[in-house]
Amino acid sequence: EMDEHQNPYNTLDLRGKALDEALIDIDAFIDNVTEMGLGVVYIIHGHGTGVLKNGVRRHLRHLKAVASFRPGGKNEGGDGCTVATLKER
């Protein structure tokens, strides 16, 4: 398990975005961090109605670059954040 602490480079904040816009942002973000060789990313979607959270997690399941993901821990934003582990290139 890689110990990669949350920082501006590995964090995407989608709060307040529409789902379709958020998914475009995720694709660009994942492409970017994969280029940088980062192993773990933090996607902040907030709690809200669950539309963004559920849409984000559904999308991550289909991305080839994503090995696995989990809800954030207590100190990572809890269920308002999704932490994804990327596949090694």
MIKE-110955 format. One record per residue: residue number from 1; x, z, y of N, C-alpha, C, O in turn. Coordinates in steps of 0.02 Angstrom, whole numbers, plus 32768, in hexadecimal, padded with zeros to 4 digits. Each point is the difference from the previous one (the first is absolute). Last residue first. Layout:
N
resi->NUM	n.xx->X	n.zz->Z	n.yy->Y	ca.xx->X	ca.zz->Z	ca.yy->Y	c.xx->X	c.zz->Z	c.yy->Y	o.xx->X	o.zz->Z	o.yy->Y $
...
This chain:
89
resi->89	n.xx->806C	n.zz->7D32	n.yy->8058	ca.xx->8006	ca.zz->7FB6	ca.yy->8000	c.xx->8035	c.zz->7FEA	c.yy->7FD0	o.xx->800D	o.zz->7FC5	o.yy->7FF8 $
resi->88	n.xx->7F4C	n.zz->8117	n.yy->7FFC	ca.xx->8044	ca.zz->7FED	ca.yy->8014	c.xx->8006	c.zz->7FB4	c.yy->7FF9	o.xx->7FE6	o.zz->7FE2	o.yy->7FD1 $
resi->87	n.xx->7F2D	n.zz->8093	n.yy->8066	ca.xx->802B	ca.zz->7FEC	ca.yy->7FC9	c.xx->8045	c.zz->7FF0	c.yy->801B	o.xx->8007	o.zz->7FE7	o.yy->8038 $
resi->86	n.xx->7F5B	n.zz->80CD	n.yy->8046	ca.xx->800A	ca.zz->7FB8	ca.yy->7FF8	c.xx->802E	c.zz->7FF3	c.yy->7FC4	o.xx->802A	o.zz->8029	o.yy->7FEE $
resi->85	n.xx->7F20	n.zz->80A1	n.yy->805F	ca.xx->8044	ca.zz->7FF4	ca.yy->7FE9	c.xx->8006	c.zz->7FB6	c.yy->7FF2	o.xx->7FD7	o.zz->7FE3	o.yy->7FDC $
resi->84	n.xx->7F7C	n.zz->80B3	n.yy->80CD	ca.xx->800A	ca.zz->7FCC	ca.yy->7FCE	c.xx->804A	c.zz->7FFA	c.yy->7FEF	o.xx->802B	o.zz->8002	o.yy->802C $
resi->83	n.xx->7F0D	n.zz->80AA	n.yy->8048	ca.xx->8048	ca.zz->7FF8	ca.yy->7FF8	c.xx->800B	c.zz->7FCE	c.yy->7FC7	o.xx->7FEB	o.zz->800C	o.yy->7FC7 $
resi->82	n.xx->7F46	n.zz->8039	n.yy->80F1	ca.xx->8010	ca.zz->7FE8	ca.yy->7FBD	c.xx->804B	c.zz->7FF2	c.yy->7FFE	o.xx->801A	o.zz->7FDD	o.yy->802B $
resi->81	n.xx->7F2E	n.zz->80C4	n.yy->8072	ca.xx->803C	ca.zz->7FD8	ca.yy->7FFB	c.xx->8008	c.zz->7FE9	c.yy->7FB8	o.xx->7FEE	o.zz->8025	o.yy->7FD2 $
resi->80	n.xx->7F69	n.zz->806F	n.yy->8074	ca.xx->7FFD	ca.zz->7FD1	ca.yy->8038	c.xx->803C	c.zz->7FD2	c.yy->8001	o.xx->8007	o.zz->7FD6	o.yy->802D $
resi->79	n.xx->7FD9	n.zz->80E3	n.yy->7F3A	ca.xx->7FDC	ca.zz->7FC5	ca.yy->7FEA	c.xx->7FF6	c.zz->7FCD	c.yy->8039	o.xx->7FE6	o.zz->7FCA	o.yy->7FF5 $
resi->78	n.xx->80DF	n.zz->80DD	n.yy->8038	ca.xx->7FCC	ca.zz->8007	ca.yy->7FCD	c.xx->7FDF	c.zz->7FBE	c.yy->7FEE	o.xx->8022	o.zz->7FCD	o.yy->7FFC $
resi->77	n.xx->809D	n.zz->8069	n.yy->809B	ca.xx->7FC0	ca.zz->7FE6	ca.yy->801B	c.xx->7FC8	c.zz->8002	c.yy->7FCD	o.xx->7FC9	o.zz->7FE8	o.yy->800D $
resi->76	n.xx->8118	n.zz->806A	n.yy->7FCF	ca.xx->8005	ca.zz->7FB8	ca.yy->800C	c.xx->7FBF	c.zz->7FE3	c.yy->801C	o.xx->7FF8	o.zz->7FC3	o.yy->8002 $
resi->75	n.xx->803A	n.zz->8122	n.yy->7FA8	ca.xx->8029	ca.zz->7FF6	ca.yy->803C	c.xx->8008	c.zz->7FB6	c.yy->8011	o.xx->8029	o.zz->7FEF	o.yy->802A $
resi->74	n.xx->7F55	n.zz->8051	n.yy->7F16	ca.xx->7FEA	ca.zz->802C	ca.yy->8036	c.xx->8025	c.zz->7FF2	c.yy->8041	o.xx->7FE2	o.zz->7FFF	o.yy->8036 $
resi->73	n.xx->8024	n.zz->7F31	n.yy->7F2D	ca.xx->8001	ca.zz->8048	ca.yy->7FF1	c.xx->7FEB	c.zz->8028	c.yy->803C	o.xx->7FF0	o.zz->7FE4	o.yy->8035 $
resi->72	n.xx->7FBC	n.zz->7F19	n.yy->7F98	ca.xx->8035	ca.zz->8029	ca.yy->801D	c.xx->7FFB	c.zz->8049	c.yy->7FEA	o.xx->7FCA	o.zz->8018	o.yy->7FEF $
resi->71	n.xx->7FDC	n.zz->7F27	n.yy->7F6E	ca.xx->7FED	ca.zz->801E	ca.yy->8040	c.xx->803A	c.zz->802A	c.yy->801A	o.xx->8029	o.zz->8018	o.yy->7FDA $
resi->70	n.xx->801B	n.zz->7F1B	n.yy->7F8F	ca.xx->7FDE	ca.zz->8040	ca.yy->7FF8	c.xx->7FE8	c.zz->8017	c.yy->8044	o.xx->8019	o.zz->7FEA	o.yy->8033 $
resi->69	n.xx->805B	n.zz->7F30	n.yy->7F32	ca.xx->7FEF	ca.zz->8023	ca.yy->803F	c.xx->7FD9	c.zz->803F	c.yy->7FF0	o.xx->7FE4	o.zz->8007	o.yy->7FC9 $
resi->68	n.xx->80CD	n.zz->7F21	n.yy->7FCA	ca.xx->7FCD	ca.zz->8033	ca.yy->7FF8	c.xx->7FF0	c.zz->801D	c.yy->8044	o.xx->8023	o.zz->7FF4	o.yy->8031 $
resi->67	n.xx->805F	n.zz->7F43	n.yy->7FB5	ca.xx->8005	ca.zz->801A	ca.yy->7FBB	c.xx->7FC8	c.zz->8032	c.yy->7FF3	o.xx->7FE1	o.zz->7FFE	o.yy->7FCB $
resi->66	n.xx->8038	n.zz->7F27	n.yy->80E5	ca.xx->7FEF	ca.zz->8047	ca.yy->7FFA	c.xx->8001	c.zz->8016	c.yy->7FB7	o.xx->7FDC	o.zz->7FE5	o.yy->7FD6 $
resi->65	n.xx->8043	n.zz->7F37	n.yy->807D	ca.xx->8039	ca.zz->8029	ca.yy->8016	c.xx->7FF6	c.zz->804B	c.yy->7FF3	o.xx->802F	o.zz->8027	o.yy->8003 $
resi->64	n.xx->7F27	n.zz->7F2D	n.yy->7FD2	ca.xx->8037	ca.zz->7FFD	ca.yy->7FCF	c.xx->803A	c.zz->802F	c.yy->8012	o.xx->8022	o.zz->8019	o.yy->7FD4 $
resi->63	n.xx->7ED4	n.zz->8007	n.yy->806A	ca.xx->803F	ca.zz->7FE8	ca.yy->801E	c.xx->8039	c.zz->8004	c.yy->7FCD	o.xx->800D	o.zz->8035	o.yy->7FE4 $
resi->62	n.xx->7F0A	n.zz->8018	n.yy->7FFF	ca.xx->800A	ca.zz->7FB9	ca.yy->7FF3	c.xx->8042	c.zz->7FE5	c.yy->801C	o.xx->8010	o.zz->7FC6	o.yy->7FF5 $
resi->61	n.xx->7FA0	n.zz->811F	n.yy->8027	ca.xx->8000	ca.zz->7FF3	ca.yy->7FB8	c.xx->8011	c.zz->7FB8	c.yy->7FEF	o.xx->801A	o.zz->7FF2	o.yy->7FC9 $
resi->60	n.xx->7FC4	n.zz->8056	n.yy->8119	ca.xx->8043	ca.zz->8011	ca.yy->7FE6	c.xx->8005	c.zz->7FF2	c.yy->7FB5	o.xx->8035	o.zz->7FED	o.yy->7FE7 $
resi->59	n.xx->7EF8	n.zz->7FFB	n.yy->8088	ca.xx->802F	ca.zz->7FCA	ca.yy->8011	c.xx->8045	c.zz->800D	c.yy->7FE1	o.xx->8020	o.zz->7FD2	o.yy->7FE5 $
resi->58	n.xx->7F3B	n.zz->80D4	n.yy->800A	ca.xx->7FEC	ca.zz->7FC7	ca.yy->7FD6	c.xx->8032	c.zz->7FC7	c.yy->800A	o.xx->8015	o.zz->7FDF	o.yy->7FD0 $
resi->57	n.xx->8002	n.zz->80DB	n.yy->80BB	ca.xx->8016	ca.zz->800F	ca.yy->7FBC	c.xx->7FEE	c.zz->7FC8	c.yy->7FCF	o.xx->8027	o.zz->7FF0	o.yy->7FD2 $
resi->56	n.xx->7F90	n.zz->7FFE	n.yy->8110	ca.xx->8049	ca.zz->7FFF	ca.yy->7FFD	c.xx->8018	c.zz->800A	c.yy->7FB9	o.xx->802C	o.zz->7FDC	o.yy->7FE8 $
resi->55	n.xx->7EEF	n.zz->8039	n.yy->8042	ca.xx->8015	ca.zz->7FBB	ca.yy->8005	c.xx->804B	c.zz->7FF9	c.yy->7FFB	o.xx->8019	o.zz->7FD2	o.yy->7FDF $
resi->54	n.xx->7F89	n.zz->8106	n.yy->8027	ca.xx->7FF0	ca.zz->7FDF	ca.yy->7FC1	c.xx->8016	c.zz->7FB7	c.yy->8000	o.xx->8019	o.zz->7FE7	o.yy->7FCD $
resi->53	n.xx->8004	n.zz->8096	n.yy->80FC	ca.xx->8027	ca.zz->801D	ca.yy->7FC9	c.xx->7FF5	c.zz->7FDA	c.yy->7FBF	o.xx->802F	o.zz->7FEC	o.yy->7FDE $
resi->52	n.xx->7F4C	n.zz->7FD8	n.yy->80DC	ca.xx->8046	ca.zz->7FEB	ca.yy->8008	c.xx->802A	c.zz->801A	c.yy->7FC6	o.xx->8027	o.zz->7FDA	o.yy->7FE2 $
resi->51	n.xx->7EF9	n.zz->806A	n.yy->8022	ca.xx->8003	ca.zz->7FB7	ca.yy->7FF9	c.xx->8048	c.zz->7FE8	c.yy->8003	o.xx->8016	o.zz->7FD8	o.yy->7FD6 $
resi->50	n.xx->7F9A	n.zz->810D	n.yy->804B	ca.xx->801C	ca.zz->7FEE	ca.yy->7FBF	c.xx->8006	c.zz->7FB5	c.yy->7FF6	o.xx->8020	o.zz->7FEA	o.yy->7FD0 $
resi->49	n.xx->7F9D	n.zz->8098	n.yy->80F6	ca.xx->7FC8	ca.zz->7FF5	ca.yy->7FD3	c.xx->8019	c.zz->7FF1	c.yy->7FB9	o.xx->7FD9	o.zz->8000	o.yy->7FD1 $
resi->48	n.xx->80D0	n.zz->8087	n.yy->80C9	ca.xx->7FC9	ca.zz->7FD5	ca.yy->8015	c.xx->7FC9	c.zz->7FFB	c.yy->7FCC	o.xx->7FEE	o.zz->8031	o.yy->7FDF $
resi->47	n.xx->810D	n.zz->8015	n.yy->8026	ca.xx->7FCB	ca.zz->8010	ca.yy->7FD0	c.xx->7FC3	c.zz->7FD5	c.yy->800E	o.xx->7FEA	o.zz->7FDA	o.yy->7FD4 $
resi->46	n.xx->811A	n.zz->7FD4	n.yy->805F	ca.xx->7FD2	ca.zz->8034	ca.yy->8015	c.xx->7FCA	c.zz->800C	c.yy->7FCB	o.xx->8001	o.zz->7FE0	o.yy->7FCC $
resi->45	n.xx->80C4	n.zz->7F8E	n.yy->802F	ca.xx->7FC0	ca.zz->7FE0	ca.yy->800C	c.xx->7FCD	c.zz->8033	c.yy->8019	o.xx->7FC9	o.zz->7FEE	o.yy->8014 $
resi->44	n.xx->8151	n.zz->7FDD	n.yy->7FBB	ca.xx->7FD1	ca.zz->8031	ca.yy->801C	c.xx->7FBF	c.zz->7FDC	c.yy->8011	o.xx->7FFE	o.zz->7FD4	o.yy->802A $
resi->43	n.xx->80E1	n.zz->800B	n.yy->7F2E	ca.xx->7FCC	ca.zz->7FDB	ca.yy->8023	c.xx->7FCB	c.zz->8031	c.yy->8016	o.xx->7FDD	o.zz->801F	o.yy->7FD7 $
resi->42	n.xx->8133	n.zz->7FD7	n.yy->7FD1	ca.xx->7FC8	ca.zz->802C	ca.yy->8011	c.xx->7FCE	c.zz->7FD8	c.yy->8028	o.xx->8010	o.zz->7FE7	o.yy->8036 $
resi->41	n.xx->80C6	n.zz->7FDE	n.yy->7F0C	ca.xx->7FDF	ca.zz->7FF8	ca.yy->8041	c.xx->7FC4	c.zz->802D	c.yy->8007	o.xx->7FE0	o.zz->8012	o.yy->7FCE $
resi->40	n.xx->811A	n.zz->7FBD	n.yy->7F9B	ca.xx->7FC1	ca.zz->8024	ca.yy->8006	c.xx->7FE3	c.zz->7FF4	c.yy->8046	o.xx->8025	o.zz->8001	o.yy->8031 $
resi->39	n.xx->80A9	n.zz->7F98	n.yy->7F89	ca.xx->7FDF	ca.zz->800B	ca.yy->7FBF	c.xx->7FBC	c.zz->801F	c.yy->8004	o.xx->7FD7	o.zz->7FF9	o.yy->7FD3 $
resi->38	n.xx->80D3	n.zz->7F56	n.yy->80CB	ca.xx->7FE3	ca.zz->8043	ca.yy->7FFC	c.xx->7FD9	c.zz->8007	c.yy->7FBE	o.xx->7FE4	o.zz->7FD0	o.yy->7FE7 $
resi->37	n.xx->809C	n.zz->7F6C	n.yy->807C	ca.xx->8014	ca.zz->8024	ca.yy->7FC4	c.xx->7FE5	c.zz->8047	c.yy->7FFB	o.xx->801C	o.zz->8029	o.yy->7FDB $
resi->36	n.xx->7FC4	n.zz->7F1A	n.yy->80C8	ca.xx->802E	ca.zz->8036	ca.yy->8014	c.xx->8017	c.zz->8029	c.yy->7FC4	o.xx->802D	o.zz->802A	o.yy->8005 $
resi->35	n.xx->7F34	n.zz->7F28	n.yy->7FDC	ca.xx->803D	ca.zz->7FE1	ca.yy->801B	c.xx->8034	c.zz->8035	c.yy->8011	o.xx->803C	o.zz->7FF7	o.yy->7FF4 $
resi->34	n.xx->7EF1	n.zz->8053	n.yy->7FD2	ca.xx->8021	ca.zz->7FE7	ca.yy->7FC4	c.xx->8042	c.zz->7FDF	c.yy->8014	o.xx->8033	o.zz->8009	o.yy->7FDE $
resi->33	n.xx->7F40	n.zz->803F	n.yy->80CB	ca.xx->8025	ca.zz->8039	ca.yy->7FE3	c.xx->8022	c.zz->7FEB	c.yy->7FBF	o.xx->8033	o.zz->801C	o.yy->7FED $
resi->32	n.xx->7F47	n.zz->7F3E	n.yy->8082	ca.xx->8035	ca.zz->801A	ca.yy->802B	c.xx->802B	c.zz->8035	c.yy->7FDF	o.xx->803D	o.zz->7FFB	o.yy->7FFE $
resi->31	n.xx->7EFE	n.zz->7FB4	n.yy->7F99	ca.xx->8034	ca.zz->7FCC	ca.yy->8001	c.xx->803D	c.zz->8018	c.yy->8025	o.xx->8039	o.zz->7FF8	o.yy->7FE9 $
resi->30	n.xx->7F0C	n.zz->8092	n.yy->801D	ca.xx->8020	ca.zz->8003	ca.yy->7FBE	c.xx->8037	c.zz->7FCB	c.yy->7FFC	o.xx->8036	o.zz->800D	o.yy->7FE5 $
resi->29	n.xx->7F47	n.zz->7FF2	n.yy->80DF	ca.xx->8028	ca.zz->803D	ca.yy->7FFC	c.xx->8026	c.zz->8003	c.yy->7FBE	o.xx->803C	o.zz->800E	o.yy->7FFF $
resi->28	n.xx->7F26	n.zz->7F46	n.yy->8022	ca.xx->803B	ca.zz->7FF5	ca.yy->802B	c.xx->8031	c.zz->803B	c.yy->7FFA	o.xx->803C	o.zz->7FF7	o.yy->7FFB $
resi->27	n.xx->7EF6	n.zz->801E	n.yy->7F95	ca.xx->8027	ca.zz->7FCA	ca.yy->7FE2	c.xx->8041	c.zz->7FF4	c.yy->8027	o.xx->8036	o.zz->7FFA	o.yy->7FE3 $
resi->26	n.xx->7F2D	n.zz->80A0	n.yy->8074	ca.xx->8021	ca.zz->801A	ca.yy->7FC4	c.xx->802D	c.zz->7FCB	c.yy->7FE2	o.xx->8039	o.zz->800E	o.yy->7FEF $
resi->25	n.xx->7F3D	n.zz->7FB5	n.yy->80C7	ca.xx->8038	ca.zz->802A	ca.yy->8016	c.xx->8028	c.zz->801A	c.yy->7FC3	o.xx->803D	o.zz->8003	o.yy->8002 $
resi->24	n.xx->7EFE	n.zz->7F88	n.yy->7FD6	ca.xx->8032	ca.zz->7FD1	ca.yy->8019	c.xx->803E	c.zz->8027	c.yy->8015	o.xx->8039	o.zz->7FEB	o.yy->7FF2 $
resi->23	n.xx->7F0F	n.zz->8093	n.yy->7FD0	ca.xx->801E	ca.zz->7FE0	ca.yy->7FC5	c.xx->8035	c.zz->7FCD	c.yy->8014	o.xx->8032	o.zz->7FF9	o.yy->7FDD $
resi->22	n.xx->7F4E	n.zz->8074	n.yy->80CD	ca.xx->802E	ca.zz->802F	ca.yy->7FDF	c.xx->8023	c.zz->7FDF	c.yy->7FC5	o.xx->803B	o.zz->800C	o.yy->7FF5 $
resi->21	n.xx->7F1A	n.zz->7F7F	n.yy->807B	ca.xx->803C	ca.zz->8003	ca.yy->802A	c.xx->8035	c.zz->802C	c.yy->7FDE	o.xx->803B	o.zz->7FF0	o.yy->8000 $
resi->20	n.xx->7EF2	n.zz->8008	n.yy->7F9D	ca.xx->8021	ca.zz->7FBE	ca.yy->7FF8	c.xx->8041	c.zz->7FFD	c.yy->8028	o.xx->8031	o.zz->7FE3	o.yy->7FE9 $
resi->19	n.xx->7F48	n.zz->80E5	n.yy->8027	ca.xx->8020	ca.zz->7FF6	ca.yy->7FBF	c.xx->8025	c.zz->7FBD	c.yy->7FFB	o.xx->8038	o.zz->7FFE	o.yy->7FE8 $
resi->18	n.xx->7FB2	n.zz->8078	n.yy->8106	ca.xx->7FCF	ca.zz->7FE4	ca.yy->7FD1	c.xx->8025	c.zz->7FF1	c.yy->7FBF	o.xx->803C	o.zz->7FF2	o.yy->8002 $
resi->17	n.xx->8022	n.zz->80D2	n.yy->809F	ca.xx->7FFE	ca.zz->7FB8	ca.yy->7FF5	c.xx->7FC6	c.zz->7FED	c.yy->7FD2	o.xx->7FE9	o.zz->8028	o.yy->7FD8 $
resi->16	n.xx->805C	n.zz->80BB	n.yy->806A	ca.xx->7FDA	ca.zz->7FDE	ca.yy->8034	c.xx->7FFC	c.zz->7FB4	c.yy->7FF6	o.xx->7FDE	o.zz->7FDE	o.yy->8026 $
resi->15	n.xx->80EA	n.zz->809E	n.yy->7F64	ca.xx->7FC5	ca.zz->8022	ca.yy->801A	c.xx->7FDE	c.zz->7FD8	c.yy->8038	o.xx->8021	o.zz->7FE9	o.yy->802E $
resi->14	n.xx->80AE	n.zz->7FEE	n.yy->7F47	ca.xx->7FC8	ca.zz->7FD1	ca.yy->8004	c.xx->7FC1	c.zz->8020	c.yy->801F	o.xx->7FCC	o.zz->7FE0	o.yy->8003 $
resi->13	n.xx->8152	n.zz->8038	n.yy->7FE3	ca.xx->7FC4	ca.zz->8025	ca.yy->8015	c.xx->7FC8	c.zz->7FCE	c.yy->800C	o.xx->8002	o.zz->7FD8	o.yy->802F $
resi->12	n.xx->80F3	n.zz->803A	n.yy->7F3F	ca.xx->7FD1	ca.zz->7FD3	ca.yy->8021	c.xx->7FC0	c.zz->8027	c.yy->8010	o.xx->7FE1	o.zz->801C	o.yy->7FD3 $
resi->11	n.xx->8137	n.zz->8012	n.yy->7FE4	ca.xx->7FBD	ca.zz->8018	ca.yy->800C	c.xx->7FD6	c.zz->7FCC	c.yy->8025	o.xx->8016	o.zz->7FE4	o.yy->8032 $
resi->10	n.xx->80DD	n.zz->8022	n.yy->7F97	ca.xx->7FDB	ca.zz->7FFC	ca.yy->7FC1	c.xx->7FB8	c.zz->8016	c.yy->8007	o.xx->7FDE	o.zz->800E	o.yy->7FCE $
resi->9	n.xx->80BF	n.zz->7FEF	n.yy->80EB	ca.xx->800B	ca.zz->7FC1	ca.yy->7FDD	c.xx->7FD5	c.zz->7FF8	c.yy->7FC1	o.xx->7FEF	o.zz->7FC8	o.yy->7FED $
resi->8	n.xx->8018	n.zz->8101	n.yy->80A2	ca.xx->7FDC	ca.zz->7FC8	ca.yy->801F	c.xx->8007	c.zz->7FBE	c.yy->7FD9	o.xx->7FD5	o.zz->7FD5	o.yy->8005 $
resi->7	n.xx->8038	n.zz->8106	n.yy->7F67	ca.xx->8021	ca.zz->7FF0	ca.yy->8040	c.xx->7FDD	c.zz->7FC2	c.yy->801D	o.xx->7FD6	o.zz->7FE2	o.yy->7FDF $
resi->6	n.xx->8027	n.zz->80DF	n.yy->7F41	ca.xx->7FDA	ca.zz->7FD6	ca.yy->802D	c.xx->8026	c.zz->7FF5	c.yy->8041	o.xx->8019	o.zz->8030	o.yy->801E $
resi->5	n.xx->806D	n.zz->8000	n.yy->7EFF	ca.xx->7FD5	ca.zz->8023	ca.yy->802E	c.xx->7FDF	c.zz->7FCF	c.yy->8030	o.xx->801B	o.zz->7FCB	o.yy->800E $
resi->4	n.xx->8047	n.zz->8023	n.yy->7EF4	ca.xx->8002	ca.zz->7FDD	ca.yy->8040	c.xx->7FCE	c.zz->8020	c.yy->802E	o.xx->7FC3	o.zz->7FFA	o.yy->7FF8 $
resi->3	n.xx->80AD	n.zz->801F	n.yy->7F0F	ca.xx->7FED	ca.zz->802F	ca.yy->8034	c.xx->8006	c.zz->7FDD	c.yy->8043	o.xx->8034	o.zz->8005	o.yy->8021 $
resi->2	n.xx->7F9B	n.zz->7FA1	n.yy->7ED8	ca.xx->8028	ca.zz->7FFC	ca.yy->803C	c.xx->7FE7	c.zz->8031	c.yy->8034	o.xx->7FC4	o.zz->8007	o.yy->800A $
resi->1	n.xx->8034	n.zz->7FFE	n.yy->7EE2	ca.xx->7FD5	ca.zz->8000	ca.yy->803C	c.xx->802C	c.zz->8000	c.yy->803E	o.xx->8028	o.zz->802D	o.yy->800A $
